[in-house]
Amino acid sequence: MSNGLTRFLGDTPGRTALKLLVASFVVGVIMAAFNWYPLDILYIVRDFLVNLWETGFAALGRFGTYFLLGAGVVIPVFILVRLFSLRK
């Protein structure tokens, strides 16, 4: 049982608990310095994803515009090249 638990935790349970306590303290000090709370981090992540979602659709709109602008030049040139190559 202990061998499986040690393998799962990556170290002995006591050392893992000590590492988690130290990491929790350091993260707590950093969060207190920036006046952050765990819920604030969730809001930041949510706002980032919403902004990414909205910007992504705007990027797709720009992609469509670029596609149509390029097609307005490429397709007539393609047709002209094909017409001139048929005469040979």
PDB file of N, CA, C and O in Angstrom:
ATOM      1  N   MET A   1       0.836  -1.204   0.000  1.00  0.00           N
ATOM      2  CA  MET A   1       0.000   0.000   0.000  1.00  0.00           C
ATOM      3  C   MET A   1       0.871   1.254   0.000  1.00  0.00           C
ATOM      4  O   MET A   1       0.632   2.174  -0.782  1.00  0.00           O
ATOM      5  N   SER A   2       1.863   1.295   0.858  1.00  0.00           N
ATOM      6  CA  SER A   2       2.730   2.452   0.955  1.00  0.00           C
ATOM      7  C   SER A   2       3.548   2.640  -0.312  1.00  0.00           C
ATOM      8  O   SER A   2       3.806   3.767  -0.733  1.00  0.00           O
ATOM      9  N   ASN A   3       3.958   1.517  -0.924  1.00  0.00           N
ATOM     10  CA  ASN A   3       4.728   1.591  -2.148  1.00  0.00           C
ATOM     11  C   ASN A   3       3.893   2.207  -3.280  1.00  0.00           C
ATOM     12  O   ASN A   3       4.402   3.021  -4.049  1.00  0.00           O
ATOM     13  N   GLY A   4       2.626   1.824  -3.382  1.00  0.00           N
ATOM     14  CA  GLY A   4       1.743   2.399  -4.398  1.00  0.00           C
ATOM     15  C   GLY A   4       1.481   3.878  -4.136  1.00  0.00           C
ATOM     16  O   GLY A   4       1.443   4.682  -5.066  1.00  0.00           O
ATOM     17  N   LEU A   5       1.301   4.230  -2.868  1.00  0.00           N
ATOM     18  CA  LEU A   5       1.075   5.637  -2.511  1.00  0.00           C
ATOM     19  C   LEU A   5       2.311   6.477  -2.794  1.00  0.00           C
ATOM     20  O   LEU A   5       2.207   7.593  -3.302  1.00  0.00           O
ATOM     21  N   THR A   6       3.469   5.944  -2.468  1.00  0.00           N
ATOM     22  CA  THR A   6       4.715   6.649  -2.741  1.00  0.00           C
ATOM     23  C   THR A   6       4.907   6.836  -4.236  1.00  0.00           C
ATOM     24  O   THR A   6       5.341   7.897  -4.684  1.00  0.00           O
ATOM     25  N   ARG A   7       4.582   5.805  -5.008  1.00  0.00           N
ATOM     26  CA  ARG A   7       4.702   5.914  -6.461  1.00  0.00           C
ATOM     27  C   ARG A   7       3.719   6.958  -7.004  1.00  0.00           C
ATOM     28  O   ARG A   7       4.053   7.719  -7.912  1.00  0.00           O
ATOM     29  N   PHE A   8       2.501   6.989  -6.439  1.00  0.00           N
ATOM     30  CA  PHE A   8       1.500   7.967  -6.872  1.00  0.00           C
ATOM     31  C   PHE A   8       1.926   9.403  -6.542  1.00  0.00           C
ATOM     32  O   PHE A   8       1.785  10.302  -7.371  1.00  0.00           O
ATOM     33  N   LEU A   9       2.442   9.611  -5.339  1.00  0.00           N
ATOM     34  CA  LEU A   9       2.823  10.957  -4.895  1.00  0.00           C
ATOM     35  C   LEU A   9       4.169  11.404  -5.450  1.00  0.00           C
ATOM     36  O   LEU A   9       4.441  12.603  -5.513  1.00  0.00           O
ATOM     37  N   GLY A  10       5.016  10.459  -5.854  1.00  0.00           N
ATOM     38  CA  GLY A  10       6.329  10.801  -6.362  1.00  0.00           C
ATOM     39  C   GLY A  10       7.380  10.906  -5.285  1.00  0.00           C
ATOM     40  O   GLY A  10       8.554  11.121  -5.587  1.00  0.00           O
ATOM     41  N   ASP A  11       6.991  10.762  -4.050  1.00  0.00           N
ATOM     42  CA  ASP A  11       7.893  10.810  -2.907  1.00  0.00           C
ATOM     43  C   ASP A  11       7.142  10.231  -1.723  1.00  0.00           C
ATOM     44  O   ASP A  11       5.992   9.815  -1.865  1.00  0.00           O
ATOM     45  N   THR A  12       7.765  10.200  -0.569  1.00  0.00           N
ATOM     46  CA  THR A  12       7.072   9.697   0.612  1.00  0.00           C
ATOM     47  C   THR A  12       5.952  10.667   0.984  1.00  0.00           C
ATOM     48  O   THR A  12       6.045  11.858   0.687  1.00  0.00           O
ATOM     49  N   PRO A  13       4.893  10.171   1.632  1.00  0.00           N
ATOM     50  CA  PRO A  13       3.783  11.063   1.994  1.00  0.00           C
ATOM     51  C   PRO A  13       4.210  12.246   2.867  1.00  0.00           C
ATOM     52  O   PRO A  13       3.701  13.354   2.692  1.00  0.00           O
ATOM     53  N   GLY A  14       5.134  12.025   3.799  1.00  0.00           N
ATOM     54  CA  GLY A  14       5.595  13.120   4.668  1.00  0.00           C
ATOM     55  C   GLY A  14       6.329  14.203   3.893  1.00  0.00           C
ATOM     56  O   GLY A  14       6.082  15.395   4.081  1.00  0.00           O
ATOM     57  N   ARG A  15       7.236  13.776   3.018  1.00  0.00           N
ATOM     58  CA  ARG A  15       7.989  14.761   2.221  1.00  0.00           C
ATOM     59  C   ARG A  15       7.061  15.493   1.247  1.00  0.00           C
ATOM     60  O   ARG A  15       7.223  16.689   1.008  1.00  0.00           O
ATOM     61  N   THR A  16       6.092  14.767   0.688  1.00  0.00           N
ATOM     62  CA  THR A  16       5.139  15.403  -0.224  1.00  0.00           C
ATOM     63  C   THR A  16       4.305  16.437   0.523  1.00  0.00           C
ATOM     64  O   THR A  16       4.067  17.529   0.007  1.00  0.00           O
ATOM     65  N   ALA A  17       3.860  16.105   1.724  1.00  0.00           N
ATOM     66  CA  ALA A  17       3.084  17.058   2.527  1.00  0.00           C
ATOM     67  C   ALA A  17       3.922  18.299   2.853  1.00  0.00           C
ATOM     68  O   ALA A  17       3.422  19.423   2.801  1.00  0.00           O
ATOM     69  N   LEU A  18       5.194  18.089   3.188  1.00  0.00           N
ATOM     70  CA  LEU A  18       6.077  19.221   3.487  1.00  0.00           C
ATOM     71  C   LEU A  18       6.271  20.107   2.254  1.00  0.00           C
ATOM     72  O   LEU A  18       6.236  21.332   2.364  1.00  0.00           O
ATOM     73  N   LYS A  19       6.473  19.504   1.097  1.00  0.00           N
ATOM     74  CA  LYS A  19       6.624  20.274  -0.137  1.00  0.00           C
ATOM     75  C   LYS A  19       5.361  21.071  -0.448  1.00  0.00           C
ATOM     76  O   LYS A  19       5.430  22.225  -0.871  1.00  0.00           O
ATOM     77  N   LEU A  20       4.204  20.437  -0.233  1.00  0.00           N
ATOM     78  CA  LEU A  20       2.939  21.146  -0.485  1.00  0.00           C
ATOM     79  C   LEU A  20       2.738  22.300   0.486  1.00  0.00           C
ATOM     80  O   LEU A  20       2.217  23.346   0.099  1.00  0.00           O
ATOM     81  N   LEU A  21       3.144  22.128   1.749  1.00  0.00           N
ATOM     82  CA  LEU A  21       3.036  23.215   2.723  1.00  0.00           C
ATOM     83  C   LEU A  21       3.925  24.392   2.337  1.00  0.00           C
ATOM     84  O   LEU A  21       3.493  25.543   2.395  1.00  0.00           O
ATOM     85  N   VAL A  22       5.165  24.109   1.942  1.00  0.00           N
ATOM     86  CA  VAL A  22       6.089  25.182   1.548  1.00  0.00           C
ATOM     87  C   VAL A  22       5.579  25.889   0.295  1.00  0.00           C
ATOM     88  O   VAL A  22       5.594  27.118   0.227  1.00  0.00           O
ATOM     89  N   ALA A  23       5.130  25.122  -0.693  1.00  0.00           N
ATOM     90  CA  ALA A  23       4.626  25.720  -1.932  1.00  0.00           C
ATOM     91  C   ALA A  23       3.384  26.563  -1.648  1.00  0.00           C
ATOM     92  O   ALA A  23       3.227  27.647  -2.212  1.00  0.00           O
ATOM     93  N   SER A  24       2.498  26.070  -0.774  1.00  0.00           N
ATOM     94  CA  SER A  24       1.295  26.826  -0.428  1.00  0.00           C
ATOM     95  C   SER A  24       1.646  28.141   0.252  1.00  0.00           C
ATOM     96  O   SER A  24       1.027  29.169  -0.023  1.00  0.00           O
ATOM     97  N   PHE A  25       2.633  28.114   1.133  1.00  0.00           N
ATOM     98  CA  PHE A  25       3.053  29.336   1.819  1.00  0.00           C
ATOM     99  C   PHE A  25       3.629  30.346   0.826  1.00  0.00           C
ATOM    100  O   PHE A  25       3.284  31.527   0.871  1.00  0.00           O
ATOM    101  N   VAL A  26       4.502  29.886  -0.066  1.00  0.00           N
ATOM    102  CA  VAL A  26       5.128  30.790  -1.039  1.00  0.00           C
ATOM    103  C   VAL A  26       4.074  31.389  -1.965  1.00  0.00           C
ATOM    104  O   VAL A  26       4.086  32.593  -2.225  1.00  0.00           O
ATOM    105  N   VAL A  27       3.176  30.566  -2.457  1.00  0.00           N
ATOM    106  CA  VAL A  27       2.114  31.068  -3.336  1.00  0.00           C
ATOM    107  C   VAL A  27       1.210  32.031  -2.576  1.00  0.00           C
ATOM    108  O   VAL A  27       0.768  33.037  -3.130  1.00  0.00           O
ATOM    109  N   GLY A  28       0.930  31.727  -1.301  1.00  0.00           N
ATOM    110  CA  GLY A  28       0.104  32.624  -0.482  1.00  0.00           C
ATOM    111  C   GLY A  28       0.753  33.984  -0.291  1.00  0.00           C
ATOM    112  O   GLY A  28       0.070  35.007  -0.344  1.00  0.00           O
ATOM    113  N   VAL A  29       2.056  34.012  -0.070  1.00  0.00           N
ATOM    114  CA  VAL A  29       2.782  35.279   0.102  1.00  0.00           C
ATOM    115  C   VAL A  29       2.733  36.084  -1.199  1.00  0.00           C
ATOM    116  O   VAL A  29       2.491  37.291  -1.180  1.00  0.00           O
ATOM    117  N   ILE A  30       2.963  35.410  -2.323  1.00  0.00           N
ATOM    118  CA  ILE A  30       2.940  36.108  -3.619  1.00  0.00           C
ATOM    119  C   ILE A  30       1.551  36.653  -3.902  1.00  0.00           C
ATOM    120  O   ILE A  30       1.405  37.793  -4.343  1.00  0.00           O
ATOM    121  N   MET A  31       0.524  35.839  -3.650  1.00  0.00           N
ATOM    122  CA  MET A  31      -0.847  36.299  -3.906  1.00  0.00           C
ATOM    123  C   MET A  31      -1.219  37.463  -2.993  1.00  0.00           C
ATOM    124  O   MET A  31      -1.905  38.392  -3.419  1.00  0.00           O
ATOM    125  N   ALA A  32      -0.769  37.417  -1.743  1.00  0.00           N
ATOM    126  CA  ALA A  32      -1.059  38.518  -0.821  1.00  0.00           C
ATOM    127  C   ALA A  32      -0.336  39.789  -1.266  1.00  0.00           C
ATOM    128  O   ALA A  32      -0.872  40.887  -1.113  1.00  0.00           O
ATOM    129  N   ALA A  33       0.872  39.655  -1.815  1.00  0.00           N
ATOM    130  CA  ALA A  33       1.612  40.823  -2.280  1.00  0.00           C
ATOM    131  C   ALA A  33       0.899  41.507  -3.434  1.00  0.00           C
ATOM    132  O   ALA A  33       0.926  42.733  -3.537  1.00  0.00           O
ATOM    133  N   PHE A  34       0.260  40.732  -4.305  1.00  0.00           N
ATOM    134  CA  PHE A  34      -0.473  41.295  -5.437  1.00  0.00           C
ATOM    135  C   PHE A  34      -1.946  41.530  -5.124  1.00  0.00           C
ATOM    136  O   PHE A  34      -2.704  41.966  -5.990  1.00  0.00           O
ATOM    137  N   ASN A  35      -2.353  41.242  -3.887  1.00  0.00           N
ATOM    138  CA  ASN A  35      -3.739  41.396  -3.456  1.00  0.00           C
ATOM    139  C   ASN A  35      -4.681  40.564  -4.335  1.00  0.00           C
ATOM    140  O   ASN A  35      -5.749  41.027  -4.737  1.00  0.00           O
ATOM    141  N   TRP A  36      -4.263  39.338  -4.622  1.00  0.00           N
ATOM    142  CA  TRP A  36      -5.069  38.411  -5.411  1.00  0.00           C
ATOM    143  C   TRP A  36      -5.730  37.399  -4.481  1.00  0.00           C
ATOM    144  O   TRP A  36      -5.208  37.068  -3.417  1.00  0.00           O
ATOM    145  N   TYR A  37      -6.873  36.928  -4.908  1.00  0.00           N
ATOM    146  CA  TYR A  37      -7.573  35.868  -4.220  1.00  0.00           C
ATOM    147  C   TYR A  37      -7.873  34.769  -5.230  1.00  0.00           C
ATOM    148  O   TYR A  37      -7.924  35.044  -6.429  1.00  0.00           O
ATOM    149  N   PRO A  38      -8.070  33.538  -4.783  1.00  0.00           N
ATOM    150  CA  PRO A  38      -8.295  32.449  -5.742  1.00  0.00           C
ATOM    151  C   PRO A  38      -9.447  32.730  -6.714  1.00  0.00           C
ATOM    152  O   PRO A  38      -9.372  32.358  -7.885  1.00  0.00           O
ATOM    153  N   LEU A  39     -10.493  33.372  -6.243  1.00  0.00           N
ATOM    154  CA  LEU A  39     -11.613  33.681  -7.126  1.00  0.00           C
ATOM    155  C   LEU A  39     -11.214  34.703  -8.191  1.00  0.00           C
ATOM    156  O   LEU A  39     -11.717  34.660  -9.314  1.00  0.00           O
ATOM    157  N   ASP A  40     -10.316  35.618  -7.844  1.00  0.00           N
ATOM    158  CA  ASP A  40      -9.826  36.586  -8.830  1.00  0.00           C
ATOM    159  C   ASP A  40      -9.115  35.887  -9.981  1.00  0.00           C
ATOM    160  O   ASP A  40      -9.244  36.289 -11.137  1.00  0.00           O
ATOM    161  N   ILE A  41      -8.366  34.842  -9.660  1.00  0.00           N
ATOM    162  CA  ILE A  41      -7.661  34.105 -10.708  1.00  0.00           C
ATOM    163  C   ILE A  41      -8.661  33.435 -11.642  1.00  0.00           C
ATOM    164  O   ILE A  41      -8.460  33.402 -12.856  1.00  0.00           O
ATOM    165  N   LEU A  42      -9.740  32.900 -11.070  1.00  0.00           N
ATOM    166  CA  LEU A  42     -10.776  32.303 -11.922  1.00  0.00           C
ATOM    167  C   LEU A  42     -11.410  33.351 -12.828  1.00  0.00           C
ATOM    168  O   LEU A  42     -11.679  33.080 -13.999  1.00  0.00           O
ATOM    169  N   TYR A  43     -11.649  34.548 -12.294  1.00  0.00           N
ATOM    170  CA  TYR A  43     -12.205  35.628 -13.117  1.00  0.00           C
ATOM    171  C   TYR A  43     -11.234  36.045 -14.215  1.00  0.00           C
ATOM    172  O   TYR A  43     -11.651  36.324 -15.339  1.00  0.00           O
ATOM    173  N   ILE A  44      -9.944  36.090 -13.899  1.00  0.00           N
ATOM    174  CA  ILE A  44      -8.945  36.449 -14.899  1.00  0.00           C
ATOM    175  C   ILE A  44      -8.932  35.429 -16.022  1.00  0.00           C
ATOM    176  O   ILE A  44      -8.886  35.791 -17.197  1.00  0.00           O
ATOM    177  N   VAL A  45      -8.972  34.159 -15.662  1.00  0.00           N
ATOM    178  CA  VAL A  45      -8.975  33.094 -16.677  1.00  0.00           C
ATOM    179  C   VAL A  45     -10.249  33.179 -17.510  1.00  0.00           C
ATOM    180  O   VAL A  45     -10.198  33.059 -18.734  1.00  0.00           O
ATOM    181  N   ARG A  46     -11.398  33.386 -16.853  1.00  0.00           N
ATOM    182  CA  ARG A  46     -12.660  33.488 -17.579  1.00  0.00           C
ATOM    183  C   ARG A  46     -12.642  34.678 -18.539  1.00  0.00           C
ATOM    184  O   ARG A  46     -13.042  34.542 -19.696  1.00  0.00           O
ATOM    185  N   ASP A  47     -12.182  35.842 -18.071  1.00  0.00           N
ATOM    186  CA  ASP A  47     -12.121  37.024 -18.935  1.00  0.00           C
ATOM    187  C   ASP A  47     -11.165  36.804 -20.104  1.00  0.00           C
ATOM    188  O   ASP A  47     -11.434  37.251 -21.219  1.00  0.00           O
ATOM    189  N   PHE A  48     -10.049  36.117 -19.852  1.00  0.00           N
ATOM    190  CA  PHE A  48      -9.104  35.820 -20.923  1.00  0.00           C
ATOM    191  C   PHE A  48      -9.751  34.937 -21.983  1.00  0.00           C
ATOM    192  O   PHE A  48      -9.607  35.189 -23.179  1.00  0.00           O
ATOM    193  N   LEU A  49     -10.466  33.902 -21.542  1.00  0.00           N
ATOM    194  CA  LEU A  49     -11.103  32.992 -22.507  1.00  0.00           C
ATOM    195  C   LEU A  49     -12.215  33.686 -23.292  1.00  0.00           C
ATOM    196  O   LEU A  49     -12.370  33.450 -24.490  1.00  0.00           O
ATOM    197  N   VAL A  50     -12.984  34.536 -22.624  1.00  0.00           N
ATOM    198  CA  VAL A  50     -14.043  35.276 -23.321  1.00  0.00           C
ATOM    199  C   VAL A  50     -13.429  36.227 -24.338  1.00  0.00           C
ATOM    200  O   VAL A  50     -13.914  36.326 -25.465  1.00  0.00           O
ATOM    201  N   ASN A  51     -12.370  36.924 -23.953  1.00  0.00           N
ATOM    202  CA  ASN A  51     -11.690  37.840 -24.870  1.00  0.00           C
ATOM    203  C   ASN A  51     -11.094  37.083 -26.049  1.00  0.00           C
ATOM    204  O   ASN A  51     -11.172  37.541 -27.190  1.00  0.00           O
ATOM    205  N   LEU A  52     -10.506  35.939 -25.779  1.00  0.00           N
ATOM    206  CA  LEU A  52      -9.950  35.110 -26.845  1.00  0.00           C
ATOM    207  C   LEU A  52     -11.036  34.631 -27.786  1.00  0.00           C
ATOM    208  O   LEU A  52     -10.842  34.602 -29.001  1.00  0.00           O
ATOM    209  N   TRP A  53     -12.185  34.254 -27.230  1.00  0.00           N
ATOM    210  CA  TRP A  53     -13.314  33.796 -28.039  1.00  0.00           C
ATOM    211  C   TRP A  53     -13.798  34.913 -28.962  1.00  0.00           C
ATOM    212  O   TRP A  53     -14.005  34.701 -30.157  1.00  0.00           O
ATOM    213  N   GLU A  54     -13.974  36.105 -28.391  1.00  0.00           N
ATOM    214  CA  GLU A  54     -14.467  37.226 -29.197  1.00  0.00           C
ATOM    215  C   GLU A  54     -13.434  37.665 -30.232  1.00  0.00           C
ATOM    216  O   GLU A  54     -13.787  37.958 -31.374  1.00  0.00           O
ATOM    217  N   THR A  55     -12.185  37.709 -29.844  1.00  0.00           N
ATOM    218  CA  THR A  55     -11.128  38.089 -30.775  1.00  0.00           C
ATOM    219  C   THR A  55     -10.962  37.047 -31.864  1.00  0.00           C
ATOM    220  O   THR A  55     -10.665  37.379 -33.012  1.00  0.00           O
ATOM    221  N   GLY A  56     -11.154  35.791 -31.505  1.00  0.00           N
ATOM    222  CA  GLY A  56     -11.044  34.721 -32.491  1.00  0.00           C
ATOM    223  C   GLY A  56     -12.048  34.884 -33.603  1.00  0.00           C
ATOM    224  O   GLY A  56     -11.709  34.703 -34.772  1.00  0.00           O
ATOM    225  N   PHE A  57     -13.281  35.225 -33.266  1.00  0.00           N
ATOM    226  CA  PHE A  57     -14.286  35.429 -34.296  1.00  0.00           C
ATOM    227  C   PHE A  57     -13.985  36.680 -35.117  1.00  0.00           C
ATOM    228  O   PHE A  57     -14.260  36.717 -36.316  1.00  0.00           O
ATOM    229  N   ALA A  58     -13.428  37.691 -34.486  1.00  0.00           N
ATOM    230  CA  ALA A  58     -13.039  38.883 -35.244  1.00  0.00           C
ATOM    231  C   ALA A  58     -11.919  38.534 -36.215  1.00  0.00           C
ATOM    232  O   ALA A  58     -11.886  39.033 -37.340  1.00  0.00           O
ATOM    233  N   ALA A  59     -11.001  37.676 -35.776  1.00  0.00           N
ATOM    234  CA  ALA A  59      -9.911  37.245 -36.655  1.00  0.00           C
ATOM    235  C   ALA A  59     -10.460  36.447 -37.831  1.00  0.00           C
ATOM    236  O   ALA A  59      -9.972  36.574 -38.954  1.00  0.00           O
ATOM    237  N   LEU A  60     -11.475  35.625 -37.575  1.00  0.00           N
ATOM    238  CA  LEU A  60     -12.092  34.880 -38.677  1.00  0.00           C
ATOM    239  C   LEU A  60     -12.769  35.825 -39.662  1.00  0.00           C
ATOM    240  O   LEU A  60     -12.754  35.581 -40.869  1.00  0.00           O
ATOM    241  N   GLY A  61     -13.363  36.902 -39.154  1.00  0.00           N
ATOM    242  CA  GLY A  61     -13.970  37.899 -40.038  1.00  0.00           C
ATOM    243  C   GLY A  61     -12.922  38.573 -40.899  1.00  0.00           C
ATOM    244  O   GLY A  61     -13.138  38.790 -42.091  1.00  0.00           O
ATOM    245  N   ARG A  62     -11.777  38.908 -40.296  1.00  0.00           N
ATOM    246  CA  ARG A  62     -10.679  39.493 -41.062  1.00  0.00           C
ATOM    247  C   ARG A  62     -10.140  38.492 -42.076  1.00  0.00           C
ATOM    248  O   ARG A  62      -9.787  38.874 -43.191  1.00  0.00           O
ATOM    249  N   PHE A  63     -10.071  37.225 -41.707  1.00  0.00           N
ATOM    250  CA  PHE A  63      -9.605  36.193 -42.623  1.00  0.00           C
ATOM    251  C   PHE A  63     -10.520  36.127 -43.840  1.00  0.00           C
ATOM    252  O   PHE A  63     -10.044  36.017 -44.970  1.00  0.00           O
ATOM    253  N   GLY A  64     -11.823  36.192 -43.618  1.00  0.00           N
ATOM    254  CA  GLY A  64     -12.770  36.177 -44.732  1.00  0.00           C
ATOM    255  C   GLY A  64     -12.586  37.381 -45.640  1.00  0.00           C
ATOM    256  O   GLY A  64     -12.654  37.257 -46.863  1.00  0.00           O
ATOM    257  N   THR A  65     -12.354  38.539 -45.051  1.00  0.00           N
ATOM    258  CA  THR A  65     -12.117  39.741 -45.839  1.00  0.00           C
ATOM    259  C   THR A  65     -10.859  39.609 -46.669  1.00  0.00           C
ATOM    260  O   THR A  65     -10.858  39.934 -47.857  1.00  0.00           O
ATOM    261  N   TYR A  66      -9.781  39.130 -46.052  1.00  0.00           N
ATOM    262  CA  TYR A  66      -8.529  38.928 -46.784  1.00  0.00           C
ATOM    263  C   TYR A  66      -8.709  37.903 -47.897  1.00  0.00           C
ATOM    264  O   TYR A  66      -8.179  38.066 -48.996  1.00  0.00           O
ATOM    265  N   PHE A  67      -9.453  36.859 -47.605  1.00  0.00           N
ATOM    266  CA  PHE A  67      -9.706  35.818 -48.600  1.00  0.00           C
ATOM    267  C   PHE A  67     -10.437  36.394 -49.809  1.00  0.00           C
ATOM    268  O   PHE A  67     -10.064  36.113 -50.948  1.00  0.00           O
ATOM    269  N   LEU A  68     -11.465  37.188 -49.575  1.00  0.00           N
ATOM    270  CA  LEU A  68     -12.225  37.771 -50.686  1.00  0.00           C
ATOM    271  C   LEU A  68     -11.401  38.776 -51.468  1.00  0.00           C
ATOM    272  O   LEU A  68     -11.486  38.822 -52.695  1.00  0.00           O
ATOM    273  N   LEU A  69     -10.605  39.583 -50.778  1.00  0.00           N
ATOM    274  CA  LEU A  69      -9.740  40.540 -51.472  1.00  0.00           C
ATOM    275  C   LEU A  69      -8.727  39.810 -52.353  1.00  0.00           C
ATOM    276  O   LEU A  69      -8.511  40.188 -53.505  1.00  0.00           O
ATOM    277  N   GLY A  70      -8.120  38.783 -51.815  1.00  0.00           N
ATOM    278  CA  GLY A  70      -7.152  38.006 -52.591  1.00  0.00           C
ATOM    279  C   GLY A  70      -7.805  37.288 -53.750  1.00  0.00           C
ATOM    280  O   GLY A  70      -7.248  37.234 -54.846  1.00  0.00           O
ATOM    281  N   ALA A  71      -8.989  36.735 -53.516  1.00  0.00           N
ATOM    282  CA  ALA A  71      -9.691  36.026 -54.583  1.00  0.00           C
ATOM    283  C   ALA A  71     -10.082  36.982 -55.704  1.00  0.00           C
ATOM    284  O   ALA A  71     -10.139  36.576 -56.865  1.00  0.00           O
ATOM    285  N   GLY A  72     -10.348  38.229 -55.381  1.00  0.00           N
ATOM    286  CA  GLY A  72     -10.691  39.220 -56.400  1.00  0.00           C
ATOM    287  C   GLY A  72      -9.553  39.485 -57.370  1.00  0.00           C
ATOM    288  O   GLY A  72      -9.788  39.956 -58.483  1.00  0.00           O
ATOM    289  N   VAL A  73      -8.336  39.193 -56.971  1.00  0.00           N
ATOM    290  CA  VAL A  73      -7.171  39.359 -57.839  1.00  0.00           C
ATOM    291  C   VAL A  73      -6.732  38.013 -58.422  1.00  0.00           C
ATOM    292  O   VAL A  73      -6.446  37.916 -59.615  1.00  0.00           O
ATOM    293  N   VAL A  74      -6.680  36.992 -57.594  1.00  0.00           N
ATOM    294  CA  VAL A  74      -6.118  35.708 -58.016  1.00  0.00           C
ATOM    295  C   VAL A  74      -6.997  35.012 -59.047  1.00  0.00           C
ATOM    296  O   VAL A  74      -6.484  34.487 -60.035  1.00  0.00           O
ATOM    297  N   ILE A  75      -8.284  34.999 -58.841  1.00  0.00           N
ATOM    298  CA  ILE A  75      -9.168  34.268 -59.762  1.00  0.00           C
ATOM    299  C   ILE A  75      -9.170  34.885 -61.157  1.00  0.00           C
ATOM    300  O   ILE A  75      -9.049  34.135 -62.125  1.00  0.00           O
ATOM    301  N   PRO A  76      -9.299  36.211 -61.328  1.00  0.00           N
ATOM    302  CA  PRO A  76      -9.206  36.750 -62.691  1.00  0.00           C
ATOM    303  C   PRO A  76      -7.842  36.495 -63.339  1.00  0.00           C
ATOM    304  O   PRO A  76      -7.772  36.200 -64.532  1.00  0.00           O
ATOM    305  N   VAL A  77      -6.757  36.606 -62.561  1.00  0.00           N
ATOM    306  CA  VAL A  77      -5.429  36.322 -63.114  1.00  0.00           C
ATOM    307  C   VAL A  77      -5.347  34.853 -63.525  1.00  0.00           C
ATOM    308  O   VAL A  77      -4.802  34.540 -64.584  1.00  0.00           O
ATOM    309  N   PHE A  78      -5.872  33.965 -62.718  1.00  0.00           N
ATOM    310  CA  PHE A  78      -5.881  32.546 -63.049  1.00  0.00           C
ATOM    311  C   PHE A  78      -6.647  32.287 -64.348  1.00  0.00           C
ATOM    312  O   PHE A  78      -6.191  31.541 -65.214  1.00  0.00           O
ATOM    313  N   ILE A  79      -7.813  32.915 -64.466  1.00  0.00           N
ATOM    314  CA  ILE A  79      -8.624  32.733 -65.683  1.00  0.00           C
ATOM    315  C   ILE A  79      -7.874  33.265 -66.899  1.00  0.00           C
ATOM    316  O   ILE A  79      -7.859  32.608 -67.940  1.00  0.00           O
ATOM    317  N   LEU A  80      -7.253  34.435 -66.793  1.00  0.00           N
ATOM    318  CA  LEU A  80      -6.492  34.990 -67.908  1.00  0.00           C
ATOM    319  C   LEU A  80      -5.315  34.097 -68.289  1.00  0.00           C
ATOM    320  O   LEU A  80      -5.069  33.869 -69.473  1.00  0.00           O
ATOM    321  N   VAL A  81      -4.595  33.596 -67.306  1.00  0.00           N
ATOM    322  CA  VAL A  81      -3.468  32.710 -67.593  1.00  0.00           C
ATOM    323  C   VAL A  81      -3.948  31.440 -68.281  1.00  0.00           C
ATOM    324  O   VAL A  81      -3.311  30.967 -69.222  1.00  0.00           O
ATOM    325  N   ARG A  82      -5.049  30.891 -67.827  1.00  0.00           N
ATOM    326  CA  ARG A  82      -5.584  29.676 -68.443  1.00  0.00           C
ATOM    327  C   ARG A  82      -6.065  29.966 -69.871  1.00  0.00           C
ATOM    328  O   ARG A  82      -5.873  29.139 -70.763  1.00  0.00           O
ATOM    329  N   LEU A  83      -6.679  31.113 -70.092  1.00  0.00           N
ATOM    330  CA  LEU A  83      -7.140  31.452 -71.436  1.00  0.00           C
ATOM    331  C   LEU A  83      -5.969  31.637 -72.386  1.00  0.00           C
ATOM    332  O   LEU A  83      -6.015  31.177 -73.527  1.00  0.00           O
ATOM    333  N   PHE A  84      -4.917  32.307 -71.924  1.00  0.00           N
ATOM    334  CA  PHE A  84      -3.750  32.524 -72.801  1.00  0.00           C
ATOM    335  C   PHE A  84      -2.978  31.224 -73.019  1.00  0.00           C
ATOM    336  O   PHE A  84      -2.362  31.064 -74.073  1.00  0.00           O
ATOM    337  N   SER A  85      -2.985  30.303 -72.077  1.00  0.00           N
ATOM    338  CA  SER A  85      -2.268  29.053 -72.270  1.00  0.00           C
ATOM    339  C   SER A  85      -3.059  28.111 -73.199  1.00  0.00           C
ATOM    340  O   SER A  85      -2.472  27.193 -73.772  1.00  0.00           O
ATOM    341  N   LEU A  86      -4.358  28.319 -73.357  1.00  0.00           N
ATOM    342  CA  LEU A  86      -5.150  27.505 -74.278  1.00  0.00           C
ATOM    343  C   LEU A  86      -4.863  27.850 -75.719  1.00  0.00           C
ATOM    344  O   LEU A  86      -5.025  27.000 -76.595  1.00  0.00           O
ATOM    345  N   ARG A  87      -4.447  29.056 -75.990  1.00  0.00           N
ATOM    346  CA  ARG A  87      -4.191  29.488 -77.368  1.00  0.00           C
ATOM    347  C   ARG A  87      -2.934  28.872 -77.928  1.00  0.00           C
ATOM    348  O   ARG A  87      -2.770  28.863 -79.148  1.00  0.00           O
ATOM    349  N   LYS A  88      -2.048  28.365 -77.123  1.00  0.00           N
ATOM    350  CA  LYS A  88      -0.786  27.809 -77.610  1.00  0.00           C
ATOM    351  C   LYS A  88      -0.952  26.415 -78.125  1.00  0.00           C
ATOM    352  O   LYS A  88       0.018  25.803 -78.572  1.00  0.00           O
TER     353      LYS A  88
END
